[in-house]
């Protein structure tokens, strides 16, 4: 028996059902958006913590439904909660997950040298495709604050504009612009200082 997809309740209808006490209806939203949430979380947290962080996102979504305004875009609202959950993840755990300097290999050093001696402005955009780049960036990002890390990831790794980043994080555009400039300078400084170890 085929189901007409046009008869599927929209997000707002499902939310009304949940708020009216039919909490089982939340499973429909979970199924509908779990792939989106998975993609966001996978970009921001370590592999071992993806499942738990996704659960945190949906718990927050469920608990926050009464504050959701039907006139808004539920998908964007959920995306914002997912991004902020990842931000909170790093606020609480990233400082205890620093990668020892001994884990920076010769290949990492070669990549660092190409960055430090390369053209200014190519730090992330053009040098971020190889595995060494990803590993060293993860290591360096762990040296930053959670605020600096999330802004760098959203703007320089995912390509969001300052305005989009501000909406996702609930910050002012001016704050995002200042933070993105300063955090990139901090990251470049960290990478430069690492070179002095060898």
N, C-alpha and C positions, 0 to 999 in steps of 0.2 A: 504494500500500500504506500503510495507516494504522498508526501506532505507538501503542501504549498508553502514555500518559504515566505511568501508575502503575508501569510497568516501568523507568522511568528511574532510574539509580542515585542515591541521595541523596548529599549533600555528603561525608559521612563515608566512604562507599564509594569515592568518587572520590579522596579524600585518601589512603586506604589504598593504592589502585592506584598513585598517584604515588610514595608513599614506598616502595613495593615495586619501584620502578624503571621503572614505566610512565609516564614523564614526559609523554608525548603526551596523557595524560588531563587534564592541566592546562587544555588548550584548552576542555574542557567547562565548567570553573569560570569561565574567562575569558568565554565566551559567556553563561553564566548570569548573571553579575554585572557585566558591563561597563556596562549601563545605570545600575545603582545607583551604581557608582564614578563614572561620568560626571556624574551629578546632583550628587554631593558635590563633586567637583573644580570643576565649573562655578560653584558658589556661592562658591568660595574663592580661585581663582587667575585671573589675566588670561587672556583668550581665547587669546592666542598661545601660552600655555604649558600649555593643557589636555591636549593629546595626550601631551606628554612627561611630565607629572605623572601621568597615568593609567598610563603605562608603568611609571613608578617605583613606583606602588602595587602593580601586579601582580608586579613583580620582588620587592618586599618580601614580598608574600604567599607567593610560591613559595619564597623563601629561608627564610621563617619557618614553613612547614608542619610541620617536625619538632617545633616547640614547641607546636603547636595541640593542645588537649585535646579529644578527641572528645565529652566530656560537655558542652562549651560550645556556644554558638550561633555557628556559623560566620559567619552574616550579620553579627552584631554585631561579631565579631572582625575581619572584613574592613572593616567600617565604621570601626572604631577605627583601623585601619592607614591607611585613606584619609584620615581627618581629621588624623592625626599627620603624614602625608606632606605635606599642605597646610601644616601648621604649620611643618614643616622647610623647605618651599619659602620661606616668608616669612622664616624665620631667616637664610637664605643670600642672598636677592636683594632683599628689599623696600627696604633702605636705599639701594640704587643706583637705585631707580625712583621717586624723589620727583617729584611733579608741580610744575613751576615755578609760583610765585605768579601769574604772568601768565596762566595758564590758568584762573584763577578769573574768570568773566565777570560781567557785570552781573546776569544771571539768578541766578547763584550767590550774588551779594551779596544780592539780594532774598530768596532762600530763607534765607540766614544771618540776615538781620534778623528774619524771621518766627520763626525758632527762638529767637534770643537774647531777643526781646521777648515770646515766647509763654509758655504755662503751663509750669512746671517739670515734667519727667517726660515731655514729649511729643517729646523730641529725636529719637528713632529710631522709636518705634512709630507715631506719627501723622504724622510729617513725612517719612517715608522712601519715599513712593510715587512721587514725581515724578523725572524724569530728573536735574534739578539736584541733588536730594538724593543720588542714587546717586553722581554724579560728585564732589560735595564730600565725601561720606563716604569714598569711595575715597581721595581726596587726604588727608583728615585721618587715616584709619586708617594710611596710610603713614608718618605721623609717630610712630606708637606702636611699641612693641616687638612682636615676633612673638607673645609670650605674651598681651599685652593685646589684640592684634588678634583672635586666634583665639577668645578668651573672649567678646569683644564680639559677634563674628559668630555664635557658637554660641548664646549666650543671648538677645541682643537682636534679632538679625536672623532667626534660625531658630527661636527659641522653645524651645530645650532647657532643662530644669531644671538647677539646679546639680549635682544628683546624676547626671543623664545626661551632662552635660559632663565631670564628674570621671571617669566610666567611660570615655568616649571618649578622653580625654587621658591617662588613667593618673595623675591628680592626686588629692589629697585633696579632699573636699567643702569643707572649711574654706579651703583654698588657693583654690579656685574662687570662693567667696563673697567673699573679701577682694580677689582679683584683679578680679572683675567690678565691684565697687564702685569701686575705685581707677581702673580703666581707663576707666569711664564718666566719672568726674570729670576725668580727663586729656583725654578727647575733648571734653568740654564746654569745658574751658579753652582747648584748641587753637582751637575754633570761635570762642570769644569773642575771643581774641587776633587772629584773622584780621580781625575786624570793625574793629580799631584801625588797620588798614593803609589803609583808605579815608578 
